[in-house]
Amino acid sequence: MPDLPNDPQPYIETYYRDTLNSDHQREALSETVETEICVIGGGLAGLSTAIGLVEKGKKVILIEANRIGWGASGRNGGYIAKGYSQGYKQIAKQVGLEHTKQLHKLSTHGRALIKDRIKKYNIDCGPIKNGVLGVSWNNHPDKVKSYIDWMQKELDAPLEYWPTEKVREHCKTEQYFAGFYSPEDYQFHPLNYVHGLAKEIENQGGKIHENTKAINIVDRTDGGYNVKTPNGAIKCDQVVLCCSIYVDDLNKKLKYAAFPVYTFVMVTKPIPQERLDAALNTEYCIFDNRYAQDYYRRLPDNRILWGGRVSLSGAPKNLAEIMVKDLLKVYPQLEGVVESEYAWGGSLCYAPHKMPQIGQLKPGYWYNTCFGGHGLVPTSVGGDVVSSAIADGDERYKLFEPFSKLNFAGGALSPYIAQSVYYLWRARDLLISLNK
Ligand SMILES: Cc1cc2nc3c(=O)[nH]c(=O)nc-3n(C[C@H](O)[C@H](O)[C@H](O)COP(=O)(O)OP(=O)(O)OC[C@H]3O[C@@H](n4cnc5c(N)ncnc54)[C@H](O)[C@@H]3O)c2cc1C
């Protein structure tokens, strides 16, 4: 499990860190304070919960062990897409179609909520561009059509079928075949969104302390909880854990119900415009349909942000080189003009069912975690349902009950299981490639 470092950490080197609009750092907590709700973890799960709470008039203190958005929330691909890490068809198998429709409704609401807040609070986290294109690595248009039909019929999702020729007008590569276009999904700059949200939480009376790790949580005899930090404490009525895979011994049940997956992003140096247009001739977000997929998009200054791969033990030494090779496999015409400027990794938190874990361990002790590799919309959903439950007694969070039993996820063996699953995915991808 990735442990939180003992000492507070600065942001790692990423494109997002270096294009942050303004890096305002908050002071660590150094006294004992009281509040209604203490949110632990300053990723998008924590920040979305905190903004939901202050919007509903609640008193909130959020603490973050490092910097806000230090974890996955400040390092991701920036795709804001409906759905969850688990696919809808699989969810429907587990909880039935009607339940899946409710989860989908939450997801489209969570996606819209991000855009609404960007607008309402004037958060400068663009470019915000609509459009995500899923492409096939193999030539089976019927499968694409049948997926679109299901999504349209059962979930009313406005997906468009794109034949191979249309896909290749945008992505000039012979690797790809027919795909689907999702017009309502979009992209943003995640770390600028994190900072915009934090500023608004404070504007509305919430407090944020960075470099403040929750060390333990103790039940108070008079009700509520005491959250201890290295140099202070927070007396609160309710607590919300949004610690992702770093939860560690703060809560052992959460720790053992999840396993980590490391995944990677590379950002190229700017590429000459004509050369880029002759390869990736689109500003949509792209992903392919392999289990171990590539996903990527153009950045405003003619760079490509390229994501993919997973690993057991953090980033390989030659990460940048590996990612550039992956890119050139799809766009060989960019040979000679693609150079990596940034390459980084981040830790994802997965439960075996690949769905978020959202619920209450005991009255007033909430968890909102396990968003996996498709977490930007789900963290918005989690923040919405948990803050509404606390503030208004809303019960929509119970839609996640079937996934929130906190079963043992493999403990120390879990990363090895994750890596084996990844190798299995790659083997299946090879079969897909051979079957083109
Ligand atoms: C490389 C990469 C690419 C991705 N691409 C996408 C994408 O394009 N689209 C998408 O939807 N999703 C994507 N994801 C997934 C998405 O980023 C995550 O699912 C989401 O950000 C998880 O948010 P979180 O708040 O749960 O976790 P995190 O962002 O990891 O935040 C958890 C925070 O809690 C803090 N913390 C933990 N323990 C304590 C403690 N005891 N006290 C105080 N603070 C604590 C940590 O320091 C950390 O900052 C990607 C992830 C990665 C790593």
The ligand as an ORCA input file, in Angstrom:
! r2SCAN-3c Opt
* xyz 0 1
  C      -2.279      9.289    -13.691
  C      -3.767      9.355    -13.428
  C      -4.643      9.656    -14.469
  C      -6.036      9.720    -14.212
  N      -6.869     10.162    -15.188
  C      -8.199     10.349    -14.913
  C      -9.058     10.947    -15.860
  O      -8.631     11.431    -16.925
  N     -10.391     11.020    -15.569
  C     -10.896     10.545    -14.398
  O     -12.122     10.597    -14.203
  N     -10.075     10.033    -13.440
  C      -8.755      9.942    -13.658
  N      -7.911      9.469    -12.689
  C      -8.497      9.063    -11.392
  C      -8.838     10.244    -10.499
  O      -7.804     11.193    -10.544
  C      -9.051      9.749     -9.047
  O     -10.023      8.735     -9.038
  C      -9.516     10.840     -8.112
  O      -8.738     12.013     -8.255
  C      -9.438     10.350     -6.661
  O      -9.671     11.435     -5.792
  P      -9.488     11.243     -4.222
  O      -9.796     12.545     -3.596
  O     -10.273     10.049     -3.794
  O      -7.973     10.816     -4.015
  P      -6.626     11.707     -4.057
  O      -6.701     12.748     -5.075
  O      -5.484     10.753     -4.132
  O      -6.627     12.456     -2.664
  C      -6.461     11.829     -1.419
  C      -5.785     12.875     -0.530
  O      -5.932     12.493      0.839
  C      -4.774     12.921      1.513
  N      -4.700     12.129      2.755
  C      -4.639     10.797      2.852
  N      -4.554     10.418      4.143
  C      -4.604     11.562      4.874
  C      -4.536     11.822      6.265
  N      -4.388     10.845      7.173
  N      -4.617     13.108      6.676
  C      -4.761     14.120      5.773
  N      -4.776     13.914      4.445
  C      -4.708     12.656      3.988
  C      -3.653     12.625      0.531
  O      -2.490     13.380      0.834
  C      -4.294     12.992     -0.789
  O      -3.997     14.318     -1.183
  C      -6.534      9.408    -12.902
  C      -5.638      9.126    -11.868
  C      -4.263      9.091    -12.119
  C      -3.323      8.793    -10.979
*
